[in-house]
Amino acid sequence: MESRQLRLRLVTIEPGGVFGPVHNQIDSPGTVHMLQGTVTDTGDGVATGRGSEAGWREERNATCWRQNRGEVPAVQIPVDMIGRARVR
């Protein structure tokens, strides 16, 4: 884990908002926990609805982004290791 940092964020995505840009998790493993609201999590072209209190890991080689298609703010805590993440 040399030259890596553990990053924990509190992210709010307003209705209609997007958490992006499209990015990948290569060499940047992570997990996400939803505190409030819902998001559509798109990874490698597959859209999955994620609701309040859901948690999931971000696949190591996935290309992903999230969108709030709901009517209330979506609040989440993404945690990942950074150092070599690539923005697409």
C-alpha positions in Angstrom: 0.0 0.0 0.0 3.0 2.2 -0.4 2.2 5.7 -1.8 -1.5 5.2 -1.2 -4.0 7.1 0.9 -7.3 6.0 2.5 -9.9 8.5 1.4 -13.3 8.8 3.2 -15.8 11.3 1.9 -19.3 12.4 2.7 -21.1 13.1 -0.6 -24.5 14.6 -1.3 -26.0 14.3 -4.7 -28.9 16.6 -5.3 -32.0 15.4 -7.2 -31.0 15.2 -10.9 -27.3 15.3 -9.9 -24.4 13.1 -11.0 -21.4 11.8 -9.1 -18.7 11.6 -11.8 -17.1 12.0 -14.1 -17.1 8.5 -15.5 -14.1 6.9 -13.8 -12.6 3.5 -13.1 -11.4 1.7 -10.0 -8.2 0.3 -11.4 -5.8 0.2 -8.4 -8.3 2.0 -6.3 -10.5 -0.4 -4.5 -13.5 1.0 -2.5 -16.8 0.6 -0.9 -19.9 2.9 -0.7 -22.5 3.2 2.0 -25.8 5.1 1.4 -27.1 7.1 4.3 -30.2 8.7 2.6 -32.0 8.6 -0.7 -31.4 6.5 -3.7 -28.9 6.5 -6.6 -28.6 4.6 -9.9 -25.1 3.2 -9.8 -23.9 2.4 -13.3 -20.9 0.1 -13.5 -19.6 -1.3 -16.9 -22.9 -0.3 -18.5 -25.1 -2.1 -16.0 -27.4 0.2 -14.0 -28.3 -0.8 -10.4 -30.6 1.0 -8.0 -29.1 1.6 -4.6 -31.3 2.7 -1.7 -30.9 4.1 1.8 -28.7 1.9 4.1 -27.4 -0.1 1.1 -23.7 -0.8 0.9 -21.6 -2.2 -1.9 -18.0 -2.6 -3.0 -16.8 -1.0 -6.1 -15.4 -3.6 -8.5 -11.7 -3.3 -9.0 -11.8 -2.9 -12.8 -15.2 -1.3 -13.2 -15.9 1.9 -15.1 -18.6 3.7 -13.1 -20.7 6.7 -12.2 -23.8 7.5 -10.1 -26.9 9.6 -10.6 -29.7 10.7 -8.3 -33.0 10.2 -10.1 -35.0 10.6 -7.0 -36.7 13.6 -5.4 -34.6 13.9 -2.2 -30.8 14.4 -1.8 -28.8 11.2 -1.9 -26.2 11.1 0.8 -23.4 8.5 0.7 -20.0 7.7 2.2 -17.5 6.4 -0.4 -14.3 5.0 1.0 -11.4 4.1 -1.3 -7.6 3.8 -1.6 -6.2 6.4 -3.9 -2.9 6.9 -5.5 -3.3 5.5 -9.0 -7.0 6.1 -9.9 -7.6 7.1 -13.6 -10.3 9.5 -14.8 -11.7 8.6 -18.1 
